[in-house]
Amino acid sequence: MTFDAAGTGEALLAGRVVFAFAMGYLAVGNLRSLSGTVGYARSKGVPAAGLMVPATSLMLFAGAAAILTGAYPALGGLAVVGFLVGVTPVMHDFWNQDGMERQNEQTAFLKNAALAAAGLVFFALSATPWPYAVGLGLW
């Protein structure tokens, strides 16, 4: 597979930029309000939240940077997927909520599932050279 058709390389770049900035924004937000994020994670029963929140936020940021630059995008895609798969069922446990809270958490859960799917797509595409990318990778 290649990105030779008109506009496909640019479309991939645009998708990478939007996705990476969204994930990076979330990661930086977690780190900027660390005490609040850690407190929220503790309230959800996250073990060692004081360690897990910054560690997973840095993992998310690194994954976003890898996808944005095209440097080791396979690892970047997997980092984002790992973050979302680990965090989503714990932090957005809509099945344990009622009313509007249930609806809000279900929406967040489904959004994160879609973002994890996008991370899997970036992982799958990492076997093909990306235009407008650093070009470092596992394969």
Residue frames as a rotation matrix with the C-alpha (Angstrom) as fourth column:
MET 1
0.586 0.810 0.000 0.00
0.810 -0.586 0.000 0.00
0.000 0.000 -1.000 0.00
THR 2
-0.687 -0.726 0.025 1.16
0.726 -0.688 -0.006 3.53
0.021 0.014 1.000 -0.74
PHE 3
0.164 0.697 -0.698 -0.31
0.554 -0.650 -0.520 6.98
-0.816 -0.301 -0.493 -0.45
ASP 4
-0.792 -0.552 0.260 0.07
0.472 -0.285 0.834 7.84
-0.386 0.783 0.487 -4.14
ALA 5
-0.061 0.845 0.531 -3.52
0.947 -0.119 0.298 8.77
0.315 0.521 -0.793 -4.95
ALA 6
-0.433 -0.122 0.893 -4.21
0.179 -0.983 -0.047 12.49
0.884 0.139 0.447 -5.02
GLY 7
0.070 0.449 0.891 -4.73
-0.654 -0.654 0.381 13.93
0.753 -0.609 0.247 -1.56
THR 8
0.717 0.284 -0.636 -4.21
0.186 0.802 0.568 10.71
0.671 -0.526 0.522 0.40
GLY 9
-0.248 -0.885 -0.395 -0.89
0.783 0.057 -0.619 11.76
0.570 -0.463 0.679 1.90
GLU 10
-0.739 0.035 0.672 -2.33
-0.221 -0.956 -0.193 15.11
0.636 -0.291 0.715 2.88
ALA 11
0.368 0.927 0.065 -5.44
-0.479 0.129 0.868 13.45
0.797 -0.351 0.492 4.33
LEU 12
0.443 -0.294 -0.847 -3.25
0.661 0.745 0.088 11.16
0.605 -0.599 0.525 6.44
LEU 13
-0.675 -0.731 0.096 -1.23
0.508 -0.556 -0.658 14.16
0.535 -0.396 0.747 7.62
ALA 14
-0.381 0.613 0.692 -4.39
-0.551 -0.752 0.363 16.09
0.743 -0.243 0.624 8.53
GLY 15
0.655 0.638 -0.406 -5.74
-0.109 0.611 0.784 13.09
0.748 -0.469 0.470 10.44
ARG 16
0.042 -0.748 -0.663 -2.43
0.820 0.405 -0.405 12.65
0.571 -0.526 0.630 12.25
VAL 17
-0.771 -0.364 0.522 -2.31
0.100 -0.879 -0.465 16.32
0.629 -0.306 0.715 13.23
VAL 18
0.004 0.862 0.507 -5.88
-0.669 -0.374 0.642 16.45
0.743 -0.342 0.576 14.55
PHE 19
0.707 0.258 -0.659 -5.60
0.174 0.840 0.515 13.11
0.686 -0.478 0.548 16.36
ALA 20
-0.152 -0.878 -0.454 -2.20
0.795 0.164 -0.584 13.89
0.588 -0.450 0.673 17.88
PHE 21
-0.723 -0.096 0.684 -3.21
-0.182 -0.929 -0.323 17.35
0.666 -0.358 0.654 19.06
ALA 22
0.360 0.910 0.208 -6.39
-0.567 0.036 0.823 15.98
0.741 -0.414 0.529 20.65
MET 23
0.667 -0.157 -0.728 -4.51
0.488 0.830 0.268 13.21
0.562 -0.535 0.631 22.46
GLY 24
-0.438 -0.899 0.005 -1.68
0.649 -0.320 -0.690 15.56
0.622 -0.299 0.724 23.42
TYR 25
-0.358 0.412 0.838 -4.17
-0.456 -0.860 0.229 18.10
0.815 -0.300 0.496 24.74
LEU 26
0.736 0.657 -0.162 -5.78
-0.231 0.468 0.853 15.45
0.637 -0.590 0.496 26.95
ALA 27
0.334 -0.701 -0.630 -2.39
0.785 0.577 -0.226 14.30
0.522 -0.419 0.743 28.23
VAL 28
-0.669 -0.602 0.437 -1.21
0.312 -0.760 -0.570 17.82
0.675 -0.245 0.696 29.04
GLY 29
0.039 0.780 0.624 -4.54
-0.560 -0.501 0.660 18.59
0.827 -0.375 0.418 30.70
ASN 30
0.777 0.194 -0.599 -4.13
0.276 0.751 0.600 15.55
0.566 -0.631 0.530 32.96
LEU 31
-0.065 -0.922 -0.383 -0.63
0.911 0.102 -0.400 16.69
0.408 -0.374 0.833 33.91
ARG 32
-0.592 -0.146 0.792 -1.52
0.029 -0.987 -0.160 20.37
0.805 -0.071 0.589 34.40
SER 33
0.133 0.683 0.719 -4.30
-0.877 -0.257 0.406 19.51
0.461 -0.684 0.565 36.84
LEU 34
-0.462 -0.473 -0.750 -2.47
-0.237 0.881 -0.410 16.55
0.855 -0.012 -0.519 38.29
SER 35
-0.971 0.071 0.230 -3.82
-0.213 0.186 -0.959 16.74
-0.110 -0.980 -0.165 41.83
GLY 36
-0.133 0.990 -0.048 -7.42
-0.858 -0.139 -0.495 16.89
-0.496 -0.025 0.868 40.61
THR 37
0.210 0.159 -0.965 -6.88
-0.795 0.603 -0.073 14.11
0.570 0.782 0.253 38.08
VAL 38
-0.749 -0.526 -0.403 -5.18
-0.163 0.736 -0.657 11.93
0.642 -0.427 -0.637 40.70
GLY 39
-0.779 0.515 0.357 -8.04
-0.455 -0.073 -0.887 12.59
-0.431 -0.854 0.292 43.13
TYR 40
0.206 0.874 -0.439 -10.60
-0.965 0.108 -0.238 11.65
-0.160 0.473 0.866 40.51
ALA 41
-0.074 -0.319 -0.945 -8.65
-0.526 0.817 -0.234 8.48
0.847 0.480 -0.228 39.66
ARG 42
-0.961 -0.265 0.076 -8.49
-0.189 0.431 -0.882 7.58
0.202 -0.862 -0.464 43.36
SER 43
-0.386 0.893 0.232 -12.25
-0.739 -0.149 -0.658 8.06
-0.553 -0.425 0.717 43.65
LYS 44
0.452 0.498 -0.740 -12.63
-0.859 0.466 -0.212 5.52
0.239 0.732 0.638 40.83
GLY 45
0.845 -0.096 0.527 -10.44
-0.241 0.811 0.534 3.02
-0.478 -0.578 0.662 42.70
VAL 46
0.726 -0.654 -0.212 -7.28
-0.145 0.155 -0.977 3.33
0.672 0.740 0.018 40.58
PRO 47
0.789 -0.510 -0.342 -4.40
0.566 0.386 0.729 1.71
-0.240 -0.768 0.593 42.50
ALA 48
-0.184 -0.943 -0.279 -1.30
0.746 -0.318 0.585 3.90
-0.640 -0.101 0.762 42.94
ALA 49
0.691 0.588 0.421 -3.12
0.718 -0.489 -0.495 6.77
-0.086 0.644 -0.760 41.24
GLY 50
0.747 -0.455 -0.485 -0.33
-0.225 -0.859 0.460 9.20
-0.626 -0.234 -0.744 42.15
LEU 51
-0.414 -0.895 0.167 2.02
-0.182 0.261 0.948 7.14
-0.892 0.362 -0.271 39.98
MET 52
-0.301 0.337 0.892 -0.40
0.766 0.642 0.016 5.82
-0.568 0.688 -0.452 37.37
VAL 53
0.737 0.657 -0.157 -1.90
0.445 -0.647 -0.620 9.15
-0.509 0.387 -0.769 36.30
PRO 54
0.421 -0.602 -0.678 1.38
-0.639 -0.728 0.250 10.86
-0.644 0.328 -0.691 35.37
ALA 55
-0.556 -0.676 0.483 2.82
-0.152 0.654 0.741 7.65
-0.817 0.339 -0.467 33.88
THR 56
-0.139 0.570 0.810 -0.17
0.827 0.516 -0.221 6.97
-0.544 0.639 -0.543 31.66
SER 57
0.809 0.393 -0.438 -0.51
0.149 -0.857 -0.493 10.64
-0.569 0.333 -0.752 30.72
LEU 58
-0.005 -0.896 -0.444 3.13
-0.669 -0.327 0.667 10.67
-0.743 0.301 -0.598 29.59
MET 59
-0.595 -0.132 0.793 2.47
0.331 0.858 0.392 7.45
-0.732 0.496 -0.467 27.66
LEU 60
0.443 0.839 0.316 -0.46
0.728 -0.130 -0.674 9.12
-0.524 0.528 -0.668 25.91
PHE 61
0.694 -0.235 -0.680 1.62
-0.350 -0.936 -0.034 12.20
-0.629 0.261 -0.732 25.11
ALA 62
-0.415 -0.907 0.072 4.48
-0.433 0.267 0.861 10.09
-0.800 0.326 -0.503 23.73
GLY 63
-0.317 0.391 0.864 2.03
0.686 0.724 -0.076 8.14
-0.655 0.568 -0.497 21.58
ALA 64
0.762 0.628 -0.154 0.55
0.393 -0.639 -0.661 11.35
-0.514 0.443 -0.734 20.22
ALA 65
0.339 -0.726 -0.599 4.01
-0.613 -0.653 0.444 12.74
-0.713 0.217 -0.666 19.43
ALA 66
-0.590 -0.567 0.575 4.98
0.000 0.712 0.702 9.53
-0.807 0.414 -0.420 17.61
ILE 67
0.094 0.715 0.693 1.85
0.859 0.294 -0.420 9.64
-0.504 0.634 -0.586 15.45
LEU 68
0.815 0.215 -0.538 2.29
0.028 -0.943 -0.333 13.35
-0.579 0.256 -0.774 14.74
THR 69
0.167 -0.872 -0.460 5.93
-0.756 -0.413 0.508 13.06
-0.632 0.263 -0.729 13.67
GLY 70
0.830 0.135 -0.541 5.81
-0.471 0.687 -0.553 9.60
0.297 0.714 0.634 12.13
ALA 71
-0.344 -0.938 0.027 8.67
-0.745 0.255 -0.616 8.48
0.572 -0.232 -0.787 14.37
TYR 72
-0.992 -0.027 -0.124 7.88
0.032 0.892 -0.451 4.92
0.123 -0.451 -0.884 15.51
PRO 73
-0.441 0.892 0.099 4.17
-0.838 -0.449 0.309 5.28
0.320 0.053 0.946 14.72
ALA 74
-0.029 0.413 -0.910 3.53
0.039 0.910 0.412 1.60
0.999 -0.024 -0.042 15.52
LEU 75
-0.616 -0.259 -0.744 4.62
0.724 0.187 -0.664 2.20
0.311 -0.948 0.072 19.10
GLY 76
-0.957 0.283 0.069 2.70
-0.291 -0.922 -0.256 5.47
-0.009 -0.265 0.964 19.16
GLY 77
-0.211 0.927 -0.312 -0.51
-0.620 0.120 0.775 3.83
0.756 0.357 0.549 18.02
LEU 78
-0.013 0.159 -0.987 -0.11
0.461 0.877 0.135 1.05
0.887 -0.453 -0.084 20.57
ALA 79
-0.892 -0.327 -0.312 0.66
0.427 -0.386 -0.818 3.56
0.147 -0.863 0.484 23.35
VAL 80
-0.697 0.703 0.142 -2.57
-0.692 -0.711 0.121 5.44
0.186 -0.014 0.982 22.64
VAL 81
0.086 0.731 -0.677 -4.54
-0.352 0.658 0.666 2.19
0.932 0.181 0.314 22.42
GLY 82
-0.374 -0.313 -0.873 -2.97
0.616 0.620 -0.486 0.93
0.694 -0.719 -0.039 25.64
PHE 83
-0.998 0.034 0.060 -3.85
-0.066 -0.744 -0.665 4.14
0.022 -0.667 0.745 27.44
LEU 84
-0.420 0.907 -0.037 -7.44
-0.852 -0.380 0.361 4.12
0.314 0.183 0.932 26.23
VAL 85
0.089 0.436 -0.896 -8.05
-0.100 0.899 0.427 0.40
0.991 0.052 0.123 26.80
GLY 86
-0.564 -0.392 -0.727 -6.63
0.640 0.350 -0.684 0.66
0.523 -0.851 0.053 30.32
VAL 87
-0.994 0.078 -0.074 -8.31
-0.019 -0.804 -0.594 3.90
-0.106 -0.589 0.801 31.33
THR 88
-0.623 0.781 -0.045 -11.72
-0.529 -0.379 0.759 3.79
0.576 0.497 0.649 29.67
PRO 89
0.015 0.732 -0.681 -13.45
0.255 0.656 0.711 0.94
0.967 -0.184 -0.176 31.54
VAL 90
-0.399 -0.229 -0.888 -12.20
0.905 0.060 -0.422 2.24
0.150 -0.972 0.183 34.89
MET 91
-0.908 -0.085 -0.411 -12.87
0.204 -0.945 -0.255 5.95
-0.367 -0.315 0.875 34.47
HIS 92
-0.595 0.724 -0.350 -16.04
-0.800 -0.491 0.345 5.73
0.078 0.485 0.871 32.36
ASP 93
-0.974 0.211 -0.078 -17.89
0.223 0.954 -0.199 2.82
0.033 -0.211 -0.977 34.00
PHE 94
-0.639 0.765 0.074 -21.33
-0.672 -0.603 0.429 3.88
0.374 0.225 0.900 32.80
TRP 95
-0.130 0.598 -0.791 -22.84
0.058 0.801 0.596 0.54
0.990 0.032 -0.139 33.84
ASN 96
-0.448 -0.080 -0.890 -22.33
0.864 0.215 -0.455 1.58
0.228 -0.973 -0.027 37.48
GLN 97
-0.979 0.065 -0.192 -24.07
-0.018 -0.971 -0.237 4.96
-0.202 -0.229 0.952 37.06
ASP 98
-0.174 0.978 0.120 -27.66
0.877 0.209 -0.432 6.16
-0.447 0.030 -0.894 36.87
GLY 99
0.634 0.657 -0.409 -29.52
0.449 -0.742 -0.497 8.83
-0.630 0.132 -0.765 34.95
MET 100
0.966 -0.232 -0.116 -27.62
-0.248 -0.698 -0.672 11.64
0.075 0.678 -0.732 33.30
GLU 101
0.190 -0.944 0.271 -24.31
-0.816 0.003 0.579 10.48
-0.547 -0.331 -0.769 34.78
ARG 102
0.091 -0.082 0.992 -24.80
0.243 0.968 0.058 7.12
-0.966 0.236 0.108 33.09
GLN 103
0.863 0.305 0.403 -25.48
0.458 -0.135 -0.879 8.81
-0.214 0.943 -0.256 29.75
ASN 104
0.774 -0.623 -0.118 -22.43
-0.633 -0.767 -0.102 11.11
-0.027 0.153 -0.988 30.09
GLU 105
-0.031 -0.821 0.570 -20.11
-0.619 0.463 0.634 8.25
-0.784 -0.334 -0.523 31.01
GLN 106
0.334 0.207 0.919 -21.47
0.472 0.808 -0.353 6.07
-0.816 0.552 0.173 28.20
THR 107
0.999 0.009 0.053 -20.78
0.049 -0.553 -0.832 8.85
0.022 0.833 -0.553 25.70
ALA 108
0.406 -0.911 0.074 -17.22
-0.891 -0.376 0.255 9.25
-0.205 -0.170 -0.964 27.03
PHE 109
0.022 -0.349 0.937 -16.75
-0.178 0.921 0.347 5.48
-0.984 -0.175 -0.042 26.91
LEU 110
0.638 0.313 0.704 -17.88
0.574 0.416 -0.705 5.27
-0.514 0.854 0.086 23.28
LYS 111
0.914 -0.386 -0.122 -15.73
-0.392 -0.770 -0.504 8.26
0.101 0.509 -0.855 22.27
ASN 112
0.109 -0.923 0.368 -12.70
-0.843 0.110 0.527 6.59
-0.527 -0.368 -0.766 23.83
ALA 113
0.204 0.018 0.979 -13.53
0.240 0.968 -0.067 3.33
-0.949 0.249 0.193 22.06
ALA 114
0.939 0.162 0.304 -13.57
0.333 -0.195 -0.923 5.19
-0.090 0.967 -0.237 18.73
LEU 115
0.641 -0.768 -0.008 -10.26
-0.767 -0.640 -0.055 6.88
0.038 0.041 -0.998 19.56
ALA 116
0.010 -0.613 0.790 -8.75
-0.441 0.707 0.554 3.49
-0.898 -0.353 -0.263 20.44
ALA 117
0.578 0.257 0.775 -9.93
0.523 0.612 -0.593 2.21
-0.627 0.748 0.219 17.06
ALA 118
0.961 -0.278 -0.006 -8.19
-0.200 -0.674 -0.711 5.15
0.194 0.684 -0.703 15.38
GLY 119
0.258 -0.902 0.345 -5.02
-0.865 -0.057 0.499 4.25
-0.430 -0.427 -0.795 17.29
LEU 120
0.142 -0.138 0.980 -5.31
0.137 0.983 0.119 0.73
-0.980 0.117 0.159 15.88
VAL 121
0.916 0.189 0.355 -5.63
0.375 -0.085 -0.923 2.18
-0.144 0.978 -0.149 12.38
PHE 122
0.678 -0.734 -0.033 -2.44
-0.728 -0.665 -0.168 4.20
0.101 0.138 -0.985 12.88
PHE 123
0.022 -0.649 0.760 -0.73
-0.530 0.637 0.559 1.03
-0.848 -0.415 -0.331 14.10
ALA 124
0.451 0.222 0.864 -1.92
0.468 0.766 -0.441 -0.88
-0.760 0.604 0.242 11.03
LEU 125
0.984 -0.040 0.172 -0.78
0.128 -0.515 -0.848 1.91
0.123 0.856 -0.502 8.70
SER 126
0.604 -0.797 0.018 2.65
-0.585 -0.427 0.689 2.04
-0.541 -0.427 -0.724 10.33
ALA 127
0.154 -0.536 0.830 3.86
0.391 0.805 0.446 -0.80
-0.907 0.256 0.333 8.09
THR 128
0.462 0.056 0.885 3.55
0.871 -0.213 -0.442 1.58
0.164 0.975 -0.148 5.11
PRO 129
-0.666 -0.730 -0.154 5.86
0.745 -0.664 -0.069 4.60
-0.052 -0.161 0.986 4.72
TRP 130
0.411 0.820 -0.398 4.01
0.797 -0.536 -0.280 7.78
-0.443 -0.201 -0.874 5.65
PRO 131
-0.006 -0.360 0.933 4.36
0.684 -0.682 -0.259 10.95
0.729 0.637 0.250 3.62
TYR 132
0.189 0.009 0.982 5.30
-0.358 -0.931 0.077 14.06
0.914 -0.366 -0.173 5.61
ALA 133
0.992 0.113 0.048 6.82
-0.091 0.421 0.902 11.94
0.082 -0.900 0.428 8.38
VAL 134
0.323 -0.917 0.232 10.22
-0.843 -0.167 0.511 11.49
-0.430 -0.361 -0.827 10.00
GLY 135
0.516 -0.023 -0.857 10.23
-0.657 0.631 -0.413 7.95
0.550 0.776 0.310 8.69
LEU 136
-0.710 -0.675 0.200 11.67
-0.644 0.507 -0.573 6.12
0.285 -0.536 -0.795 11.70
GLY 137
0.373 0.919 0.130 9.89
-0.910 0.334 0.248 2.90
0.184 -0.211 0.960 12.48
LEU 138
0.096 -0.247 0.964 9.95
-0.540 0.801 0.259 -0.72
-0.836 -0.546 -0.057 13.44
TRP 139
0.049 -0.031 0.998 9.46
0.634 0.774 -0.007 -1.89
-0.772 0.633 0.058 9.85
